Amino acid sequence: MDTAYLAEWANLLLRWLHVIAGMAWIGASFYFMGLDQSLKAPKDGDPLVRGEQWAVHGGGFYQKKKFIAGPGFLPEPLHWSKWEAYWTWISGFSLFVLMYYGQASTYLIDPDVADLAPWEAIGISLALLVVAWVAYDLICRTPLGDDGIAMAIIGMAALTLAAWLCTQLFSGRGAYLQVGAMIGTIMAANVLMIIIPGQKKMVAAVVANGPIDPRWGGWGKQRSIHNNYMTLPVIFIMLSPHYPMFWQHEQAWLLLVAMALAGALVRQFFNLKHRGIAAYDFWLLGAAVVVLVAVFIAPPKRAVVAAEAVPFAEVRTIMEARCVECHAPRPSNTAFAVAPKGVVLHTPNQIRRQAQSWSAQVRTEAMPPNNSTGLTESERARLLAWVAAGARLD
């Protein structure tokens, strides 16, 4: 079996694992954040219980309690929420290495942005992951870490800087995934370096029948809240490779920041809703940002060449020269074992049948990646004119 074929399988399995683990982690974040915001004072006045919630689900009733300083004994078994986070990062970073480091010249580097060697791009990428975590962690250890408004402002400013910097270093698609990897690394490191160690100290104190330092839980809650607000932005970034209208845009960094802001605003709406506060203004602001982005990136109309000036024979010639090395049953481009996204363009009927799909990629200049095959502006116009005229084969 050749390397490209094995890489396709690795891509599939890692992506599958990443989605499953991510669903579990983000679902747990949503659940516990909602639970924590919904707790009410215990009706029996138990001084050890900070709050409780009754719920009905799955054909039964549940009573959930949160203890301020531990229940006074160590429950067995004690459930921990950590492996969801670890496997989300492990699978995501492995996928990032497979695609963006293993095929850096195709996905991570754009010579028109920065003419980097693969080892330079990979080194910069790794350094940015470390810098992102260290800078964030240091800020959180100052009084600013407990100031929600201050952290929101700092977070958006840092995201803006990261998005702009990455779009000056990497391809548009690579820049988006780099920012996503930085956010994901911060989130996973919060669990590994802060939340779980604090919880281990709490458990050890319960076993030793000693006092629980409230800072241990406070640090964990601080980072859990931060992670919760990062979830929707990072999900958008996970989906972004499928939508070149964002990362191919001249203002790609600004679009990333805007969509992240929209996600954070929507998350704020839900967090307040769990506390019984119907703050629909946050939801509306998030929706308004998305609408503004949609209007801002709406593609301009291209001048269409007369249909009779673009016979199919010319379209096929362009396809064979610029597209078929990747989009064939057995691509000649060794980076692919099969055609990307299953789009094959080596026969007339396939070219016509998938015309609306590939024309969107041609219009946004997402394909070929980084224009690796040298598709000219004139050729793009000819292809789009043929599609606009009905994609006829005669």
C-alpha positions in Angstrom: 0.0 0.0 0.0 1.3 3.4 -0.9 1.9 6.3 1.5 -0.9 8.5 0.1 -3.4 5.7 0.6 -2.3 5.1 4.2 -2.4 8.8 4.8 -6.1 8.9 3.7 -6.9 6.2 6.2 -5.0 8.0 9.0 -6.9 11.2 8.0 -10.3 9.5 8.2 -9.6 7.7 11.6 -8.1 10.8 13.3 -10.9 13.0 12.0 -13.5 10.6 13.3 -11.8 10.3 16.7 -11.4 14.1 16.8 -15.1 14.7 16.2 -16.2 12.1 18.7 -13.9 13.3 21.4 -14.7 16.9 20.7 -18.5 16.2 21.0 -17.9 14.6 24.4 -15.7 17.4 25.7 -17.7 20.3 24.4 -20.9 18.5 25.5 -19.5 18.1 29.0 -18.5 21.8 29.0 -22.0 22.9 28.0 -23.6 20.5 30.6 -21.5 21.5 33.6 -21.6 25.2 32.8 -25.4 25.0 32.5 -25.6 23.0 35.7 -23.4 25.3 37.6 -25.4 28.3 36.5 -28.7 26.6 37.4 -28.0 25.6 41.0 -30.4 26.7 43.6 -29.8 27.0 47.4 -30.5 23.6 49.1 -34.0 23.4 50.6 -32.7 21.5 53.6 -30.2 24.2 54.4 -27.2 21.8 54.3 -24.2 24.2 54.9 -21.8 21.9 52.9 -23.9 22.2 49.8 -23.5 25.3 47.6 -26.4 24.4 45.4 -28.6 21.7 44.0 -30.7 20.9 41.0 -33.5 18.5 40.4 -33.9 17.2 36.8 -36.0 14.7 34.9 -34.4 12.8 32.0 -34.4 9.3 30.5 -37.4 8.1 32.4 -36.2 9.1 35.9 -35.5 11.9 38.3 -32.0 13.2 39.2 -30.8 15.2 42.2 -27.5 16.9 41.7 -25.6 18.7 44.4 -22.4 20.8 44.5 -20.4 20.7 47.7 -18.4 23.7 48.7 -15.5 21.9 50.5 -16.1 18.3 49.7 -18.7 15.8 51.1 -16.6 14.7 54.0 -15.8 11.3 52.5 -14.4 10.1 49.2 -17.2 8.7 47.0 -16.4 5.5 45.0 -16.3 5.5 42.1 -15.5 9.1 41.5 -16.1 10.3 37.9 -13.5 12.5 36.3 -13.9 14.6 33.1 -10.5 14.7 31.5 -10.0 12.1 28.8 -12.5 13.8 26.5 -10.2 16.9 26.5 -7.0 14.9 26.2 -8.2 12.8 23.2 -9.7 15.8 21.5 -6.3 17.6 21.5 -4.3 14.4 20.7 -6.4 13.6 17.7 -6.6 17.2 16.6 -2.9 17.8 16.8 -2.1 14.5 15.1 -4.4 15.5 12.3 -2.8 18.9 12.1 0.6 17.2 11.9 -0.5 14.7 9.2 -2.0 17.4 6.9 -0.4 20.7 7.7 3.1 19.6 8.7 3.2 16.5 6.5 2.0 18.4 3.5 3.2 21.9 4.5 3.9 23.0 1.0 0.3 22.3 0.0 -1.7 23.4 3.1 0.4 25.5 5.4 2.6 27.5 3.1 1.6 30.1 0.5 4.7 31.5 -1.2 2.7 34.7 -2.1 2.2 35.3 1.6 5.6 34.2 3.0 8.1 32.1 1.1 8.9 29.8 4.0 10.7 26.4 3.9 8.5 23.6 5.4 10.8 23.3 8.4 10.5 27.1 9.0 6.7 27.0 8.8 6.5 24.1 11.1 8.9 25.6 13.6 7.0 28.9 13.7 3.7 27.0 14.1 5.0 25.0 17.1 6.5 28.1 18.7 3.2 29.9 18.4 1.4 27.0 20.2 3.8 27.3 23.1 3.7 31.1 23.2 -0.1 31.2 23.2 -0.4 28.9 26.2 2.4 30.6 28.2 1.1 34.1 27.6 -2.5 33.1 28.4 -1.5 31.3 31.6 0.6 34.2 32.9 -2.3 36.6 32.4 -4.6 34.3 34.2 -2.3 34.2 37.2 -2.7 38.0 37.6 -5.8 39.7 39.1 -7.0 40.2 35.5 -7.7 36.4 35.3 -10.8 36.7 37.6 -12.1 39.8 35.8 -14.5 38.5 33.2 -14.8 41.8 31.2 -11.0 42.3 31.2 -10.4 38.8 30.1 -13.0 39.1 27.3 -11.2 42.3 26.0 -7.7 40.7 26.4 -8.9 37.5 24.7 -10.4 39.3 21.7 -7.3 41.5 21.4 -5.0 38.5 21.5 -7.2 36.6 19.0 -7.0 39.6 16.7 -3.2 39.7 16.9 -2.9 35.9 16.4 -5.3 35.9 13.4 -3.5 38.8 11.7 0.0 37.4 12.4 -0.9 33.9 11.1 -2.4 35.3 7.9 1.0 37.1 7.4 2.9 33.8 7.8 0.7 31.0 6.4 -1.8 30.2 3.7 -5.3 31.3 4.5 -6.4 27.8 5.4 -3.3 27.1 7.3 -3.7 30.4 9.2 -7.2 29.5 10.4 -6.2 26.0 11.5 -3.1 27.4 13.2 -5.3 29.8 15.3 -7.6 26.9 16.0 -4.7 24.8 17.2 -3.6 27.6 19.5 -7.0 27.9 21.0 -7.4 24.2 21.3 -4.0 23.9 23.0 -4.9 26.5 25.6 -8.2 24.7 26.3 -6.5 21.3 26.7 -3.6 22.7 28.7 -6.2 24.3 31.1 -7.5 20.8 31.8 -4.1 19.1 32.1 -2.2 21.8 33.9 -4.8 23.6 36.1 -8.2 21.9 36.4 -7.1 18.3 37.0 -4.2 19.1 39.3 -6.5 21.3 41.4 -9.1 18.5 41.6 -6.4 16.0 42.6 -5.4 18.3 45.5 -9.1 18.5 46.6 -9.4 14.7 46.5 -6.2 14.2 48.4 -7.4 16.7 51.1 -10.7 14.8 51.4 -8.8 11.5 51.8 -6.5 13.1 54.5 -9.6 14.6 56.2 -7.8 18.0 55.8 -9.0 21.4 54.7 -9.6 22.2 51.0 -8.0 25.4 49.8 -10.8 27.3 47.9 -8.2 28.5 45.4 -7.9 25.0 44.0 -11.6 25.0 42.9 -11.5 28.6 42.0 -8.6 28.2 39.5 -10.4 25.3 38.0 -13.7 27.2 37.6 -11.9 30.1 36.1 -10.3 28.0 33.4 -13.5 26.0 32.8 -15.4 29.3 32.2 -12.7 30.5 29.8 -12.8 27.1 27.9 -16.6 27.4 27.7 -16.4 30.7 25.8 -13.8 29.3 23.4 -15.9 26.4 22.3 -18.1 28.0 19.6 -15.2 29.9 18.0 -13.0 26.8 17.9 -15.9 24.8 16.3 -16.2 27.4 13.6 -12.5 27.1 12.9 -12.8 23.3 12.7 -15.4 23.7 10.0 -13.6 26.6 8.2 -11.5 24.4 5.8 -14.7 23.6 3.9 -15.5 27.3 3.4 -12.8 29.1 1.4 -14.9 32.2 1.2 -13.5 33.0 4.7 -9.8 32.0 4.6 -9.3 33.0 0.9 -10.6 36.5 1.5 -8.2 39.5 1.6 -9.4 40.3 5.1 -9.4 36.7 6.3 -8.0 37.6 9.8 -10.8 40.1 10.4 -13.5 37.5 9.3 -12.0 35.0 11.8 -12.2 37.5 14.6 -15.7 38.5 13.7 -17.0 34.9 13.6 -15.3 34.1 16.9 -16.9 37.2 18.4 -20.3 36.0 17.2 -19.7 32.6 18.7 -18.7 34.1 22.1 -21.8 36.4 22.1 -24.1 33.4 21.5 -22.4 31.4 24.2 -22.9 34.4 26.6 -26.6 34.3 25.8 -26.9 30.7 26.8 -24.8 31.1 29.9 -27.0 33.9 31.1 -30.1 31.9 30.1 -29.1 29.1 32.5 -29.1 31.7 35.3 -32.7 32.7 34.3 -31.6 35.9 32.5 -33.2 36.3 29.1 -30.4 38.4 27.5 -31.5 38.2 23.9 -29.4 41.2 23.0 -26.3 39.0 23.1 -27.9 36.5 20.7 -29.1 39.3 18.4 -25.6 40.9 18.4 -24.1 37.5 17.5 -26.6 37.1 14.7 -26.0 40.7 13.5 -22.2 40.0 13.3 -22.8 36.9 11.1 -25.1 38.9 8.8 -22.6 41.7 8.5 -19.9 39.2 7.6 -22.1 37.5 5.0 -22.7 40.9 3.3 -19.1 41.9 3.6 -17.7 38.8 1.8 -20.4 38.5 -0.8 -18.5 37.9 -4.0 -18.6 40.6 -6.7 -20.1 39.6 -10.1 -17.4 38.7 -12.6 -17.6 39.7 -16.2 -19.0 36.7 -18.1 -17.6 35.9 -21.5 -20.2 35.2 -24.1 -21.3 31.5 -24.0 -20.5 30.8 -27.6 -16.9 31.9 -27.0 -16.3 29.1 -24.5 -16.8 25.7 -26.2 -16.5 22.6 -23.9 -13.3 21.5 -25.7 -11.6 24.6 -24.2 -13.1 23.9 -20.8 -11.8 20.4 -20.8 -8.3 21.5 -21.9 -8.2 23.9 -18.9 -9.4 21.2 -16.6 -6.8 18.7 -17.8 -4.0 21.2 -17.4 -5.0 22.7 -14.1 -7.3 20.4 -12.2 -7.1 16.7 -13.2 -3.7 16.1 -11.5 -5.7 16.0 -8.2 -9.3 15.4 -9.3 -8.9 12.0 -11.0 -9.7 8.5 -9.8 -6.0 8.0 -9.3 -4.4 11.5 -8.9 -1.0 12.0 -10.4 -0.3 14.4 -7.5 1.4 12.1 -5.0 -0.1 14.0 -2.1 -3.5 12.4 -2.7 -4.5 8.7 -2.9 -8.0 9.7 -4.1 -9.5 12.9 -5.4 -10.1 15.5 -2.7 -13.6 15.3 -1.4 -14.3 12.7 -4.1 -14.5 15.3 -6.9 -13.3 13.7 -10.1 -13.2 15.8 -13.3 -11.6 13.6 -15.9 -14.7 12.9 -18.1 -17.2 15.4 -19.7 -20.2 14.2 -17.7 -18.3 14.5 -14.4 -17.2 18.0 -15.3 -20.8 19.0 -16.1 -22.5 17.2 -13.2 -20.2 18.8 -10.6 -20.1 22.2 -12.3 -21.8 24.1 -9.5 -19.5 22.6 -6.9 -16.2 23.3 -8.6 -17.3 26.7 -10.0 -17.7 27.9 -6.4 -14.1 26.9 -5.7 -12.9 28.6 -8.9 -14.9 31.8 -8.2 -13.4 32.2 -4.7 -10.0 31.2 -5.9 -9.8 28.5 -3.3 -8.8 26.0 -6.0 -6.2 25.0 -7.0 -4.7 25.3 -3.4 -2.4 28.3 -3.4 -3.0 28.2 -7.2 -0.3 25.5 -7.4 -1.1 24.7 -11.0 -1.1 28.3 -12.2 -4.8 28.7 -13.2 -4.9 32.2 -14.8 -7.6 34.9 -14.3 -8.6 34.5 -17.9 -9.0 30.8 -17.5 -11.1 31.3 -14.4 -13.4 33.6 -16.3 -13.7 31.2 -19.2 -14.7 28.3 -16.8 -17.3 30.4 -15.0 -18.7 31.7 -18.3 -19.2 28.1 -19.4 -21.1 27.2 -16.2 -23.2 30.4 -16.3 -24.3 29.6 -19.9 -25.7 26.2 -18.8 -22.6 23.9 -18.8 -23.3 22.5 -22.2 -21.1 19.7 -23.6 -21.7 20.6 -27.3 
